[in-house]
Amino acid sequence: MLARVAESIYWMSRYIERAENVARFIEVNLNLMLDLPLGSAQQWKPLVETTGDAAEFKKRYGEATQQNVIQFLTFDLENGNSIRACLRAARENARSVREIISSEMWEQVNQFYLMVNAADAASRTDPQELFASVRMAGHLFGGVTDATMTHNEGWNFCRLGRMLERADKTSRILDVKYFLLLPTAADVGTTSDDIQWAAVLRSASAFEMYRKAHGRITPDRVAEFLLFEKEFPRAIQYCLVRSRLSVHAISGTPGGVFRHPVERLLGELCSELAYARIETIIAAGLHEYLDRLQTKMNQVGSGVGETFFAARGTPPVRKKPRGRAAAAPAV
């Protein structure tokens, strides 16, 4: 497969997953606003700071109100990490490889993009309904891809992009709890704390599956579930194991050995997660652990570009990420 084609498929999949996960990220705040007691402080500025776009946001929008932050993260085409900008980039990448992907995949990407454009043009848009529609459209694209695309090299690049992006964003949704959402240390163990953890689980579509596995919601078990659950599709370990399988399928390298830096990096990450203990991580600092994990996943993204796409011709459509939001550095 041509490097240009492979990269376009990879970034098409990554951007669709990123759009879906940005919607999930915002939903954490929206769900908390519905569940927390009246008078609780709204926290929208930290949401922009966590995505690494605080300076640009402040210059263009000023005050971090709910309306301004949602506009910036959802519809602003000048923000390369907004939902609309991600879908525009995904659509252009899909257009360039229409002879490789299925017609159903192209139609889903196109409908997804047009849906968000229409929401931006509408005079009134219910944020909860919009973000639920974005999540469902992301699910539909994943299902259509798996059902209509031959599971060959192209499909593996598609899965690789989706799984790397999902792992990164799940880590950020979990990081929101410690770095963003908790107002004060006094709230730990209170009803407010429980509501926030439930919101984090729902933002990752993990609430019901977590309750089936663990019952009562506790911080350490939630973190353990989203980090290490081997059978839940949005857990970080699940995503990275599938990423490693796709990389080995693409390169032809037998499992358990590596020939490229990206194979080594993914092997190290999967081994680290397989032997890590949540008690040790929380004692040392969950935020610090997630920050290091995100850095390593960024290195995997760079390694994918250097290993598989360095010989490309015309580059695919992608945006250069900024700050800590850089889920995949441009190559």
C-alpha positions, 0 to 999 in steps of 0.5 A: 500500500502506498504510504500516502494512502495508508496515512490518509486512512490512518488520519481519517480514522483518527480524526473521526475518533477525535471528534467523537471523544471531544464530544465525550470530553465536553459531556463530562462538564455538561453531565456534572451541571445536570447532576451537581447541586444548584449553586455549584461552580461551573468550570469551563476555563480549565476544560480549555486549559487541559486541551492546550488551547488556553492562549488562543482561546483567551485571545479570540474569545476572552471569558470562558463561558459555557457558550464560548467554550462549546463554540470553540471546541465544537464548531470553530474551524480555526481550532484544529482540534474542534469537532467540526475541524476534525470532521472536515479533515477526516472527510478530505482524507476519506475523499482522497482514498475513496477507491480504497474505502467502501462507499458506505464508509464515505457516505457515513463520513460525509453525513457526519460532517454535514450533520455538524455543519447543520448544527452550527448553522441552526439558530438553536442547538441542544448541546446534549442532543448534538453530542449524543448524535456525534457519539452515535455517528462515531459508533456508526463509522466504526461499525460500518468500517468493520462490516464493509472493509476487507480486514487487510492492511488498510483496515489495520491502519484504520484500526490503529488510528482509531485505537491510538486516538481512543486510548489517548482520549480515555486517558484525558477523560480520566485525567479530568477527574483529578486535574479539572473536575474536583473543586476541593480536597474536601469533596473527596468521598462525598456525594458530589465526588460520587456524581463526578466519578459516575459522569466520568464513566458515562463519558466513556460509555463505561457506566453499565459495564463498570457496574456489572464488573464492580458494583459500587463506584469507588475512585480506585476501581474506576481508574483501574477499569478505564486503565486496565480492563482487557475486555472493555473497548474503551479501556486504555490497555484494550486499545493499546493491545489492539494497536500493537496487533495492527502494527504487527499485522502491517509490518509482518513482524511476529508477536513478541519481537520488534523490528521498528521503534513503534513496535518496541514502544507499543510492546513496552506500553502494553507490558507496563500496563499488564503489570501495573497496580492501581494502588501503586499508581494512585499512591504515586499520583494518578495525574502524573502517571496519566501525563507520562502515559500520554507522552508515551502514546504521543511518541507512538504516534510519532513512531507510526509516522516515521516508520510507515509514512516517511516516504509519502508523497502528497501529505494527507489533511491533518492539523498540527496539534498544540500543547497537552492536547497533542494526541498525535504529533504531526510528522 
